[in-house]
Amino acid sequence: MIEHKRFLITGATGFLGRHLIEYLHKDYPNIQSIPLVRDNKTWDEQDWTQAVRCDEIITGSFSDISQSPDSIGQINGIFHLAALVHHSRSHCEDVYKTNIEGTLDMVRLAAAKKCRLVYVSTSGTVGVFDSRNEWADEHSPYQENQIKRWPYYDSKLKAEREARKLANKLGVELVIIRPPVLLGPGDHRFRSTGNIIRYLRGALPFLINGGMHFVDIRDASSALVSAMLHPEPKPVYHLSGVACSIDNFFKMVENSSGVKPPRFHLPHPLALLLANIFSSAAGLMNAKSPIPDPVVIEMAGKYWDIRSRYAAKDLGFFNRNGQETINDTVSWLIKNHDKLKSLKV
């Protein structure tokens, strides 16, 4: 049995935070999860938090605890899951501030506490391409030219690079985890599953040619714990899941739900043109565009794929069948999303 340990968890009220805490509560009774939240209300208002054992909750910002490390007592490790996901190039300043500075704050805290930092980044820093049949592993270079105009992915690339530099300087053991899109049941904020929700509601106006890569969040959560507990982890792990075309992805959603795909399948240049037109018009009218942001369309036309050299052996990582993940995701959404409960599956 693992000795008693205390792990700080940022992003604790999010989709991945929920699964990580529930997994630790169920399978590791000697591990104490310590959520870092903005305020107690943020934690208490989540219905799932009542069932997990979190005797200590820390409130404050990343900079608060980084500057006052003694305020949180002893910890044995930090899971840094928190991130601001915002894809539009408009009003993206906070994306860079949160995703870069927040990560550096956690490196400084890990240095003060002399503990390991497991940082969840994204496969998008290395694994996005113009064509099929390309992929990246843990030793592949950053895709700077591809993602430099995409605020979220650009911020995560910069966060990785600066965190590694600071960790080396301060002597921090930093383990970077790169998952693709996280799917599965329990997305209580309906963010990671947003495109599935729009599909099920008939609110996706069209499909385009492009790629998709997803991993089951339950398998990712298990891998995170293994990365924290491994005696000699690698500096980077990829959590490779299911890479497929956009058409095949939504075919899996159709198989689960019976909901037919959109009638229109547009060439990528036309879809991007429409996205830019509607985005500009919506901005002038202070309204919401019915078409995804141009950045989202740009990303959707790419192909996303990663492989891992080490995750299976070191972390025991195994991604379940993609259709199983989609089935469980759709089933949970229909039961829990107010605008989907009328669907019969």
C-alpha positions in Angstrom: 0.0 0.0 0.0 1.2 3.5 -0.8 2.2 5.6 2.1 0.1 8.6 3.0 0.7 11.5 0.5 -0.8 14.9 0.0 -1.2 16.2 -3.6 -2.2 19.8 -4.5 -4.6 19.9 -7.6 -5.2 23.0 -9.7 -8.2 23.0 -12.0 -9.9 20.8 -9.4 -13.4 21.8 -10.4 -12.9 21.1 -14.1 -13.6 18.0 -16.1 -10.1 16.5 -15.7 -9.9 17.6 -12.1 -13.2 15.8 -11.3 -12.0 12.5 -12.8 -8.6 12.7 -11.1 -10.0 13.4 -7.7 -12.7 10.7 -8.1 -10.1 8.2 -9.2 -7.8 9.0 -6.3 -10.7 8.8 -3.8 -11.7 5.4 -5.2 -8.4 3.7 -5.7 -5.9 5.5 -3.5 -7.3 5.9 0.0 -3.9 6.9 1.4 -3.6 9.8 -1.0 -5.1 13.1 0.1 -6.4 15.4 -2.7 -6.0 19.1 -1.9 -8.0 21.2 -4.4 -6.9 24.7 -5.1 -10.0 26.8 -6.0 -10.8 30.5 -6.3 -13.3 30.3 -3.4 -15.2 27.7 -1.4 -18.4 28.3 -3.3 -16.7 27.2 -6.5 -16.1 23.8 -4.9 -19.3 23.5 -2.9 -21.7 24.2 -5.8 -20.5 21.2 -7.7 -22.8 18.2 -6.9 -20.1 15.6 -7.4 -17.7 17.0 -4.8 -19.9 15.8 -1.9 -19.0 12.2 -2.6 -15.2 12.6 -2.6 -12.9 12.9 0.4 -11.2 16.3 0.4 -10.7 17.3 4.0 -8.7 20.4 3.1 -9.5 22.9 0.4 -7.2 25.8 -0.4 -8.6 29.0 -1.8 -6.7 31.6 -3.7 -4.8 32.3 -6.9 -1.7 30.7 -8.4 0.4 33.7 -7.4 -1.1 33.8 -3.9 0.2 30.4 -2.9 3.4 30.7 -5.0 4.3 33.8 -3.0 3.3 32.3 0.3 4.2 28.6 0.1 4.1 28.1 3.8 0.4 28.8 3.9 -0.5 25.4 2.5 1.5 23.1 4.6 3.6 20.2 3.3 2.7 18.6 0.0 4.2 15.6 -1.9 3.4 16.7 -5.4 1.4 19.1 -7.6 -1.0 18.2 -10.4 -1.3 21.4 -12.5 -4.4 20.9 -14.6 -5.8 24.4 -14.7 -5.8 26.3 -18.0 -7.9 28.9 -19.7 -9.2 27.5 -23.0 -10.0 30.4 -25.4 -9.4 30.0 -29.2 -10.3 33.4 -30.6 -7.6 35.9 -31.4 -9.9 38.5 -29.9 -9.4 39.3 -26.2 -6.8 36.6 -25.7 -4.5 38.4 -23.2 -5.8 36.4 -20.2 -5.1 33.1 -22.0 -1.4 33.9 -22.1 -1.3 35.3 -18.6 -3.2 32.3 -17.0 -1.5 29.5 -19.0 2.0 30.8 -18.8 2.3 32.7 -15.6 0.1 30.3 -13.7 2.3 27.4 -14.8 5.5 29.2 -13.7 3.9 30.0 -10.4 3.4 26.2 -9.9 7.1 25.6 -10.8 8.1 28.0 -8.1 5.8 26.4 -5.6 7.2 23.0 -6.4 10.7 24.4 -5.9 9.7 25.7 -2.5 8.0 22.5 -1.5 10.7 20.3 -3.0 8.2 18.1 -4.8 7.3 16.8 -8.3 5.1 18.8 -10.7 2.9 17.0 -13.1 1.8 19.5 -15.7 -1.0 18.8 -18.2 -0.3 20.5 -21.5 -1.7 19.5 -24.8 -0.8 17.3 -27.8 -1.4 20.4 -29.9 2.0 21.8 -29.1 3.6 19.2 -31.3 1.0 17.0 -33.0 -0.8 19.1 -35.6 -0.2 18.7 -39.4 -1.4 19.7 -42.8 -1.9 16.2 -44.1 -2.8 12.7 -42.9 -0.3 10.1 -41.8 1.9 12.5 -39.9 2.4 12.2 -36.2 4.6 13.4 -33.3 6.1 11.5 -30.4 7.8 12.8 -27.2 10.9 13.8 -29.1 9.3 15.7 -32.0 9.8 19.5 -32.3 7.2 22.1 -31.5 4.9 23.1 -34.3 5.5 26.8 -33.8 4.6 27.8 -37.3 1.4 25.9 -37.3 0.1 27.2 -34.0 1.6 30.7 -33.6 -1.8 32.4 -34.5 -3.9 30.1 -32.2 -3.8 31.7 -28.8 -4.6 28.6 -26.6 -2.0 26.3 -28.3 0.6 29.0 -28.6 0.2 29.8 -24.9 0.6 26.2 -24.0 3.8 25.9 -26.1 5.2 28.9 -24.4 4.2 27.6 -21.0 6.0 24.3 -21.7 9.1 25.9 -22.9 9.3 28.5 -20.0 8.3 26.0 -17.4 11.1 23.6 -18.4 13.6 26.4 -18.4 12.6 27.5 -14.9 12.3 24.0 -13.6 15.9 23.2 -14.7 17.1 26.4 -13.1 15.3 25.7 -9.8 15.9 22.0 -9.7 12.2 21.0 -10.0 11.2 17.6 -11.3 8.7 18.5 -14.0 6.7 15.9 -15.9 4.7 17.2 -18.9 1.7 15.2 -20.0 0.3 15.9 -23.5 -3.2 14.5 -24.1 -5.4 15.2 -27.1 -9.0 16.2 -26.7 -10.4 14.7 -23.5 -13.8 13.0 -23.8 -15.9 10.7 -21.6 -18.7 11.0 -19.1 -18.9 13.7 -16.4 -18.2 16.9 -18.3 -20.3 18.9 -15.9 -19.3 22.3 -17.5 -20.1 21.0 -21.0 -16.9 22.5 -22.5 -14.8 19.6 -23.7 -17.9 18.0 -25.1 -19.2 21.3 -26.7 -19.0 20.1 -30.3 -20.8 16.8 -29.5 -23.5 18.8 -27.8 -23.9 21.1 -30.8 -24.1 18.1 -33.1 -26.8 16.4 -30.9 -28.8 19.6 -30.9 -28.5 20.0 -34.7 -26.6 23.2 -34.2 -23.5 22.3 -36.2 -24.1 24.1 -39.5 -21.7 22.0 -41.6 -18.8 19.6 -41.5 -15.4 20.0 -43.2 -12.5 17.8 -44.1 -10.0 17.6 -41.3 -8.8 15.5 -38.4 -9.6 14.8 -34.8 -7.8 13.1 -31.9 -9.3 12.2 -28.6 -8.5 10.2 -25.5 -10.8 8.8 -22.7 -10.5 11.1 -19.7 -10.7 8.1 -17.4 -7.6 6.6 -18.9 -5.8 9.9 -18.8 -6.6 10.3 -15.1 -5.0 7.0 -14.3 -1.9 7.9 -16.3 -1.5 11.2 -14.4 -1.4 9.4 -11.1 1.1 6.9 -12.5 3.3 9.8 -13.7 3.2 11.3 -10.2 4.0 8.0 -8.4 6.6 6.6 -10.9 10.1 6.5 -9.3 11.9 7.8 -12.4 9.4 9.3 -14.9 10.4 10.6 -18.3 10.2 14.4 -18.7 7.3 14.2 -21.3 4.6 11.6 -21.9 2.0 11.6 -24.8 -1.4 10.0 -24.1 -2.2 8.8 -27.6 -5.9 8.0 -28.2 -8.0 7.7 -31.3 -7.0 9.7 -34.3 -9.7 9.9 -37.0 -11.2 12.2 -39.6 -13.9 14.7 -38.5 -16.4 12.6 -40.6 -15.5 9.4 -38.8 -15.6 11.1 -35.4 -19.2 12.3 -35.9 -20.1 8.9 -37.4 -19.2 7.5 -34.0 -21.5 10.1 -32.4 -24.3 9.1 -34.9 -23.8 5.4 -34.0 -24.3 6.3 -30.3 -27.2 8.7 -30.7 -29.0 8.1 -34.0 -28.7 11.8 -34.8 -27.8 12.3 -38.5 -24.9 14.5 -39.5 -25.4 18.0 -41.0 -26.5 18.1 -44.6 -23.7 20.3 -45.7 -20.1 19.4 -46.2 -18.1 22.4 -47.1 -14.6 22.9 -48.6 -12.3 24.3 -46.0 -11.6 27.6 -47.8 -15.3 28.3 -48.0 -16.0 27.4 -44.4 -13.2 29.7 -43.3 -14.5 32.5 -45.5 -18.0 32.1 -44.0 -16.5 32.0 -40.4 -14.7 35.3 -41.0 -17.7 37.0 -42.5 -20.1 35.9 -39.7 -17.5 36.7 -37.0 -17.0 40.3 -38.3 -20.8 40.8 -38.6 -21.4 39.4 -35.1 -18.7 41.7 -33.7 -20.4 44.8 -35.3 -23.8 43.8 -34.0 -22.5 42.7 -30.6 -24.1 39.3 -31.2 -22.9 35.6 -31.3 -22.0 34.1 -34.6 -23.8 30.9 -35.6 -20.6 29.6 -37.1 -17.5 28.7 -35.0 -14.7 31.3 -34.6 -12.3 31.4 -37.6 -9.6 30.0 -35.4 -11.7 26.9 -34.7 -12.3 26.5 -38.4 -8.5 26.9 -39.1 -7.8 24.2 -36.5 -10.5 21.8 -37.8 -8.9 21.7 -41.2 -5.7 20.2 -39.8 -4.8 16.7 -38.9 -3.9 15.8 -35.3 -2.0 12.8 -34.2 0.5 11.8 -31.5 2.3 8.6 -30.6 3.9 7.6 -27.3 7.2 5.8 -26.8 6.8 5.5 -23.1 3.3 5.8 -21.7 2.3 2.2 -22.0 5.4 0.8 -20.3 6.0 3.5 -17.7 2.4 4.5 -16.8 0.4 1.4 -17.7 -1.5 3.7 -20.1 -4.0 2.0 -22.4 -6.7 4.0 -24.2 -10.0 2.1 -24.5 -12.0 1.7 -27.7 -13.1 5.1 -29.2 -16.7 4.0 -29.7 -16.9 3.1 -26.1 -15.7 6.5 -25.1 -18.2 8.2 -27.4 -21.1 5.9 -26.2 -20.4 6.8 -22.6 -20.0 10.5 -23.4 -23.3 10.7 -25.4 -25.2 8.7 -22.8 -24.0 11.0 -19.9 -24.8 14.2 -21.9 -28.3 13.1 -22.7 -29.0 12.3 -19.0 -27.4 15.5 -17.7 -27.8 18.3 -20.3 -31.1 20.1 -20.1 -31.5 20.6 -23.8 -30.6 17.0 -24.7 -32.9 15.0 -22.3 -35.6 14.7 -24.9 -33.3 12.6 -27.1 -34.0 8.8 -27.1 -31.0 6.6 -27.6 
